[in-house]
């Protein structure tokens, strides 16, 4: 059995985190790409209130935090002991380091857990997965290309006929006009419709997150000009860091997109709070990135003639 890891907070962290002791099990782990694994442990601190995790600040390009939560605390003398558990989804192969970020009570800064080294391997094939023998060659069939060419010519002729008949009829149908509303108006309208759609309440979590990420990526494309719909979560995160070096916007968007990836690709069962909280986070991202109107210049008093 791997012994639990007990470490003092690293040097250079805020003063509020220097008296925090972490006991983490396992101290190291072997994992497979795309397969969640669990860690657990206890945090001992002298904070007067319970701690909470900040999932958006705990994620990284090499992994995602599928879930992290604290249990009921127990006070022993001057210490508060809080058990915790978390599920980590590896997103890169090789040696990575995982950490969790805590949000202590108001008035004190965030702090991180000790780094947990993880060795991530590629997914292994089933034992019975063996290459099949090559089948014996079959007799040649008559060439199909003349028939395929004939079918293509007939399809092209029919398409031309339809096009000409539309022009000579009621006129060609006009393509829908591009939405000229500001990006924030479009995004908030679409997010409001998604909130009222009932997809989350009906358990259609994958459909919900597919719509949510499409809305958010289209908004980022309209707002900042980079092709977010064609980019991965890590690429979007890096692009947003260039727009906002403070990393606040990048971390918030990455948290939403990471949980969406877990639902859409890793088939993780979500917490009931994920969908409602992530759509609120998306709305906040839109509002935080909406340009504010410049304050009106003060009017100079009218000059009177002498």
C-alpha positions in Angstrom: 0.0 0.0 0.0 1.3 3.4 -0.9 1.8 5.5 2.2 -0.1 8.7 2.5 1.8 11.9 1.6 2.1 14.5 4.4 3.7 17.8 3.4 3.9 21.3 4.7 2.8 24.0 2.2 5.7 25.0 0.0 7.8 28.1 0.7 6.7 31.3 -0.9 3.0 30.7 -0.4 0.8 33.2 1.3 1.0 33.4 5.1 -2.5 32.0 5.5 -1.4 28.7 3.9 1.8 28.1 6.0 -0.1 26.3 8.7 -2.0 23.9 6.3 -1.0 20.3 6.3 -2.0 17.9 3.5 -2.3 14.2 3.8 -2.8 12.8 0.3 -3.3 9.2 -0.8 -1.8 8.0 -3.1 1.4 10.1 -3.0 2.1 9.0 -6.6 -0.1 7.2 -9.1 -0.1 5.3 -12.3 -3.0 6.2 -14.7 -4.2 5.8 -18.2 -5.0 8.5 -20.7 -8.6 9.5 -20.6 -9.4 7.2 -17.6 -10.3 9.0 -14.4 -8.5 8.1 -11.2 -9.3 9.0 -7.5 -7.3 10.7 -4.8 -8.3 11.4 -1.3 -6.9 12.6 2.0 -7.3 15.2 4.8 -6.4 18.9 5.2 -5.5 20.1 8.6 -5.6 23.9 9.1 -6.3 26.6 11.7 -9.0 28.3 9.6 -12.1 29.1 11.6 -14.4 27.9 8.8 -14.5 25.1 6.3 -12.4 25.2 3.1 -13.7 24.7 -0.5 -12.1 23.8 -3.8 -11.8 26.2 -6.8 -12.1 23.8 -9.7 -11.5 26.4 -12.4 -8.1 27.2 -10.8 -7.2 23.5 -10.3 -7.2 22.5 -14.0 -4.2 22.4 -16.4 -3.6 21.5 -20.0 -2.3 18.0 -18.9 -5.4 17.1 -16.8 -8.9 18.1 -15.8 -10.5 17.8 -12.3 -13.7 15.9 -12.9 -14.8 16.4 -9.3 -13.3 17.6 -6.0 -15.1 18.1 -2.7 -14.6 18.4 1.0 -16.4 16.3 3.6 -17.6 17.4 7.0 -14.9 19.0 9.2 -13.9 17.9 12.6 -12.3 20.3 15.1 -9.5 18.9 17.3 -8.1 21.5 19.7 -7.0 24.4 17.5 -7.0 22.4 14.3 -9.8 21.8 11.8 -9.6 18.5 9.9 -11.4 18.2 6.6 -11.4 15.0 4.5 -11.6 15.4 0.8 -11.9 13.3 -2.4 -11.3 14.1 -6.0 -11.4 12.5 -9.5 -8.7 13.5 -12.0 -8.9 12.9 -15.8 -5.4 12.7 -17.5 -5.3 14.5 -20.8 -1.6 13.9 -21.7 0.8 11.0 -21.8 3.9 10.9 -19.6 4.8 12.3 -16.3 2.5 15.1 -15.1 2.0 16.9 -11.8 -1.5 17.4 -10.4 -2.5 20.0 -7.8 -5.8 21.2 -6.2 -6.5 24.8 -5.4 -8.4 25.8 -2.2 -10.6 28.8 -1.7 -10.3 29.6 2.0 -12.7 31.9 3.9 -13.1 35.5 2.8 -10.2 37.8 3.4 -7.5 35.1 2.8 -5.8 34.2 -0.5 -6.1 31.0 -2.4 -3.4 28.3 -2.0 -2.5 25.0 -3.7 -2.0 21.5 -2.5 1.5 19.9 -2.9 2.2 18.6 -6.4 1.1 14.9 -6.9 3.3 13.2 -9.6 1.3 11.0 -12.0 2.7 8.7 -14.7 0.1 8.5 -17.5 0.2 5.6 -20.0 -1.6 5.3 -23.3 -4.8 3.2 -23.2 -4.0 -0.5 -23.4 -5.7 -2.9 -25.9 -7.8 -5.8 -24.6 -5.9 -9.1 -24.1 -8.0 -10.8 -26.8 -7.4 -8.0 -29.3 -5.2 -9.8 -31.9 -4.6 -8.9 -35.6 -6.8 -10.9 -37.9 -5.3 -13.0 -40.7 -5.3 -11.5 -44.2 -8.1 -12.9 -46.2 -7.4 -14.7 -49.5 -7.7 -12.6 -52.6 -11.1 -12.5 -54.3 -11.9 -12.6 -58.0 -12.0 -9.3 -59.7 -15.4 -7.7 -60.3 -16.5 -5.8 -63.3 -15.4 -2.1 -63.2 -17.9 0.2 -61.6 -16.5 3.5 -62.8 -18.7 3.8 -65.9 -21.8 3.5 -63.7 -20.5 5.9 -61.2 -19.7 8.4 -63.9 -23.3 8.0 -65.3 -24.8 8.6 -61.8 -22.7 11.7 -61.3 -23.8 13.1 -64.7 -27.4 12.5 -63.9 -27.1 14.1 -60.5 -25.4 17.2 -62.0 -28.1 17.4 -64.6 -30.8 17.2 -62.0 -29.2 19.9 -59.9 -28.9 22.2 -62.9 -32.5 21.6 -63.7 -33.6 22.5 -60.2 -31.5 25.7 -60.2 -32.9 26.9 -63.6 -36.5 26.1 -62.5 -36.1 28.2 -59.4 -34.8 31.2 -61.4 -37.6 31.0 -63.8 -40.2 30.5 -61.1 -40.8 32.7 -58.1 -37.1 33.7 -58.0 -34.2 32.3 -56.2 -34.5 32.1 -52.4 -32.4 34.6 -50.7 -29.9 33.4 -48.1 -30.5 34.4 -44.5 -28.9 37.7 -43.5 -26.0 37.6 -41.1 -26.9 38.5 -37.5 -25.7 42.1 -37.1 -26.4 42.3 -33.4 -23.4 42.9 -31.0 -21.6 39.6 -30.0 -22.7 39.9 -26.3 -26.4 40.4 -27.3 -26.3 37.3 -29.5 -24.6 35.2 -26.9 -26.8 36.2 -24.0 -29.9 35.6 -26.1 -28.7 32.1 -27.0 -27.6 31.3 -23.4 -31.0 32.4 -22.1 -32.7 30.1 -24.6 -30.5 27.2 -23.5 -31.4 27.9 -19.8 -35.1 27.6 -20.7 -34.7 24.6 -23.0 -34.9 22.0 -20.2 -32.1 19.9 -21.7 -30.3 19.7 -18.4 -33.4 18.8 -16.4 -34.3 16.1 -18.9 -30.9 14.4 -18.4 -29.7 15.3 -21.9 -26.3 16.4 -20.5 -24.3 15.8 -23.7 -26.7 17.9 -25.8 -26.7 20.6 -23.2 -22.9 20.9 -23.1 -22.6 20.7 -26.9 -24.9 23.7 -27.2 -23.2 25.5 -24.4 -19.7 25.1 -25.8 -20.9 26.1 -29.4 -22.4 29.3 -28.0 -19.4 30.2 -26.0 -16.9 29.4 -28.8 -18.9 31.4 -31.4 -19.0 34.3 -28.9 -15.2 34.2 -28.4 -14.7 34.1 -32.1 -16.9 37.2 -32.6 -15.3 39.0 -29.7 -11.6 38.3 -30.1 -11.3 37.2 -33.8 -9.6 33.8 -33.3 -11.2 30.6 -34.7 -12.4 29.2 -31.4 -14.9 26.7 -32.9 -12.0 24.9 -34.6 -9.7 25.0 -31.6 -9.1 22.6 -28.7 -9.7 23.6 -25.1 -6.0 24.0 -24.5 -5.6 26.2 -27.6 -8.5 28.4 -26.5 -7.0 28.7 -23.1 -3.7 29.9 -24.5 -5.4 32.4 -26.8 -7.4 33.9 -23.9 -4.2 34.2 -21.8 -2.9 36.5 -24.6 -6.1 38.6 -24.4 -6.1 38.6 -20.5 -2.6 38.0 -19.0 -4.1 37.9 -15.5 -5.4 34.3 -16.4 -8.8 35.0 -14.8 -10.7 34.8 -18.1 -8.7 31.8 -19.3 -9.2 29.8 -16.1 -13.0 30.5 -16.1 -13.5 29.5 -19.7 -11.2 26.5 -19.4 -13.2 25.2 -16.4 -16.5 25.3 -18.4 -14.9 23.7 -21.5 -13.1 21.0 -19.5 -16.3 19.9 -17.8 -18.0 19.9 -21.2 -15.2 17.6 -22.6 -15.7 15.2 -19.7 -19.4 14.9 -20.5 -19.0 14.7 -24.3 -15.9 12.5 -24.6 -15.2 10.8 -21.3 -18.8 10.0 -20.6 -18.5 11.2 -17.0 -21.7 11.3 -14.9 -22.0 15.0 -14.0 -22.9 16.6 -10.7 -26.4 18.1 -10.7 -24.9 21.6 -10.2 -22.5 21.5 -13.2 -24.9 22.5 -15.9 -26.7 25.4 -14.1 -23.4 26.8 -12.7 -21.5 26.5 -16.0 -24.2 28.4 -17.9 -24.1 31.1 -15.3 -20.3 31.1 -15.7 -20.6 31.5 -19.5 -23.0 34.4 -19.0 -20.4 36.0 -16.7 -17.6 35.5 -19.2 -19.7 37.3 -21.8 -20.4 40.2 -19.5 -16.8 40.4 -18.2 -15.5 40.7 -21.8 -18.1 43.1 -23.1 -16.5 46.5 -23.8 -17.8 49.2 -21.5 -18.8 52.6 -22.9 -16.4 55.4 -22.4 -17.5 57.9 -19.8 -19.0 61.1 -21.2 -16.5 64.0 -21.4 -17.4 66.8 -19.0 -19.1 69.7 -20.7 -17.3 73.0 -20.5 -19.4 75.8 -19.1 -20.5 78.3 -21.7 -18.4 81.4 -21.8 -20.1 84.8 -21.4 -19.0 87.8 -23.3 -17.3 90.5 -21.3 
